[in-house]
Amino acid sequence: MRIIAGRFKGLRLPSPRNKGVRPTADRVREAIFSAIGASVVGTRILDLFAGTGAFGFEALSRGAARAVFVERDHQVAQLLASTARALDSEDQVLILTMPASKAIPHLTKRGITFGIVFLDPPYGTECLESVMLNKAFQDLVEPDGLLIVERSVRDSSTEVPEIFEKWSAKRYGDTVVEIFNKT
């Protein structure tokens, strides 16, 4: 897995072994960033189920101002920190080693909002719906902000609050990517 474009283009991202991490495929990330275009430049990114951090690091490479990675596994979070050091982007990165359910109120309490939020929870779990319907989570997304959801085609469709308007949905093999705009 590598960073596709921008200042870190071509850099390979380490992937943890035996941690159940399923990185977003390069071609899927490329399609997402093609769809969202320049909206990434200068914005804050939340990579809520970070894993390798491929989405957040790609966003930083393409000009995002800051990325917050939420990863509950300590070893995977250490790998994220190592990647941030290798990219000399530690001042643009915040890594929260906790479950999403704890990170959401933590970020809300700090008053941090995001122009782009990426949700790619483990396939086959119910985490996505519980996050999406959480009012505190909804408040983390800035007005006119983007919410990008990656899920398995086998996972049931997620109930999305009315404040999010779907403007894109595409299938890539066994993966579905939906992009919403917060109204």
ABEGO torsion letter per residue (X at the ends): XBBABEAABGBBBBBBBGAGBBBBBAAAAAAAAAAAEAAABGBBBBBABAEAGAAAAAAAAAGBABBBBBBABAAAAAAAAAAAAAAGAAAABBBBBBBAAAAAAAAAAAGBBBABBBBBBBBGBAAAAAAAABAAAAAABBBGBBBBBBBBAABBBBBBBAABBBABBBBBEABBBBBBBBX
